[in-house]
Amino acid sequence: MPKKFESKSKKSFSNDEPTLAPVAALQAELCGFKIASPTMLASGVLGISFDLFPRIIKSGCGAIVSKSIGSEPREGYRNPTMTGVEAGYLNAIGLANPGAEEFARELEEEYSKKPVPLIVSVFADSGEHFGELIRKFDRFSFLGFELNLSCPHVKDVGSEIGSEPQDAAEVVKATRVETKKPIFAKMPATIINVPDWAKAVEASGANAIVAINTIRAMKIDIQSRKPILSNKIGGLSGSAIKPVAIRSVYEIYENVKIPIVGVGGVTRSEDAIEFFLAGARAVQIGSALGQDYLNSFQNVNRGIREYLGANHFTNIEEIVGLAHR
Ligand SMILES: Cc1cc2nc3c(=O)[nH]c(=O)nc-3n(C[C@H](O)[C@H](O)[C@H](O)COP(=O)(O)O)c2cc1C
């Protein structure tokens, strides 16, 4: 199945910039499948729109991560759910999603007609419930699952059940037995012992680690003297969190062998390259898409290709982890 995506995507990347490094330079290999570019859509940021996804892939995105899906439909928090802050955004959408039944129907009726390289993100309050979601979606043909062990502002799920290495490992074990598809474990931003967390999920069968989710944060309006978000606490994303994400990827790389996907503050190609040097094989882009979602991927990809060509590298693999030498 991934082969189908590979050849399709390669085609859409047929390079019209002959002075730069070869097209192959942009390919990324993750958990046994190849994606045409190393820039992926981060979970949640553009929701779940099977109509929009083919356009995003065509614009240079290597793979799409769906909004996190839970077992029941959730409306999420009431407005305001998002606000701008210095160098980023604060959001508390509250894991709004259509629920597993409806998402399975959309996979069946919409996605199967227009498949794209897709990773399905899921959240639940226990390993058992994660396992049920995996069982529900596993029959559909997509690249893999991302486990949201890291949302920082919803009770009983996300970082509340995924922060401790043993707890994260239990969830991975419970999902591992339900699928042969690759499992991406998404790490919370505020893990105290990153090496233990990373080793625990690797030992339990995760095929890759995604780092990081947003960071618990707050903004207060000084006139009303109240927190701006209806949930009061939200998740900080964007450039402000990039150094935390880079440090996380760097630490994970020193401790495990499975691939790492870096996420947090990727806006320009330089950000993505920094993640590769820290040890990531691919990156996800979220907040930056708020500015310009159709050009972001191709701009970042173009800059990566230029950097590789200018420094005489032939592919991304050659620069992964170079900052560790
Ligand atoms: C509006 C919004 C919604 C998000 N929803 C989810 C989600 O459903 N699941 C998840 O794992 N991460 C979610 N995230 C976190 C992003 O996937 C990403 O980890 C984070 O925003 C850092 O990347 P960025 O700085 O490029 O935005 C969301 C982020 C934003 C801004």
The ligand as a Tripos MOL2 file, in Angstrom:
@<TRIPOS>MOLECULE
LIG
   31    33     1     0     0
SMALL
NO_CHARGES

@<TRIPOS>ATOM
      1 C1         -5.0870   24.3320   16.8560 C.3       1 LIG1
      2 C2         -4.2470   23.1600   17.2410 C.ar      1 LIG1
      3 C3         -4.8480   21.9020   17.3870 C.ar      1 LIG1
      4 C4         -4.0600   20.7940   17.7230 C.ar      1 LIG1
      5 N1         -4.6560   19.5750   17.8540 N.ar      1 LIG1
      6 C5         -3.8970   18.4650   18.1190 C.ar      1 LIG1
      7 C6         -4.4780   17.1670   18.1540 C.ar      1 LIG1
      8 O1         -5.6800   16.9650   17.9310 O.2       1 LIG1
      9 N2         -3.6470   16.1220   18.4370 N.ar      1 LIG1
     10 C7         -2.3060   16.2720   18.6650 C.ar      1 LIG1
     11 O2         -1.6000   15.2790   18.9120 O.2       1 LIG1
     12 N3         -1.7230   17.4940   18.5940 N.ar      1 LIG1
     13 C8         -2.4840   18.5820   18.3300 C.ar      1 LIG1
     14 N4         -1.8950   19.8180   18.2490 N.ar      1 LIG1
     15 C9         -0.4410   19.9390   18.4610 C.3       1 LIG1
     16 C10         0.3120   19.9400   17.1220 C.3       1 LIG1
     17 O3          0.1190   18.7440   16.4020 O.3       1 LIG1
     18 C11         1.8250   20.1870   17.3360 C.3       1 LIG1
     19 O4          2.3550   19.1350   18.1340 O.3       1 LIG1
     20 C12         2.1040   21.5070   18.0430 C.3       1 LIG1
     21 O5          1.2210   22.5240   17.6160 O.3       1 LIG1
     22 C13         3.5490   21.9880   17.8080 C.3       1 LIG1
     23 O6          3.7940   22.2230   16.4420 O.3       1 LIG1
     24 P1          3.7510   23.7180   15.7810 P.3       1 LIG1
     25 O7          4.6080   24.5920   16.6410 O.co2     1 LIG1
     26 O8          4.2670   23.5310   14.3970 O.co2     1 LIG1
     27 O9          2.3130   24.1490   15.8300 O.co2     1 LIG1
     28 C14        -2.6620   20.9450   17.9200 C.ar      1 LIG1
     29 C15        -2.0770   22.2140   17.7780 C.ar      1 LIG1
     30 C16        -2.8340   23.3070   17.4240 C.ar      1 LIG1
     31 C17        -2.1500   24.6490   17.2690 C.3       1 LIG1
@<TRIPOS>BOND
     1     1     2 1
     2     2     3 ar
     3     2    30 ar
     4     3     4 ar
     5     4     5 ar
     6     4    28 ar
     7     5     6 ar
     8     6     7 ar
     9     6    13 1
    10     7     8 2
    11     7     9 ar
    12     9    10 ar
    13    10    11 2
    14    10    12 ar
    15    12    13 ar
    16    13    14 ar
    17    14    15 1
    18    14    28 ar
    19    15    16 1
    20    16    17 1
    21    16    18 1
    22    18    19 1
    23    18    20 1
    24    20    21 1
    25    20    22 1
    26    22    23 1
    27    23    24 1
    28    24    25 2
    29    24    26 1
    30    24    27 1
    31    28    29 ar
    32    29    30 ar
    33    30    31 1
@<TRIPOS>SUBSTRUCTURE
     1 LIG1         1 GROUP 0 **** ****
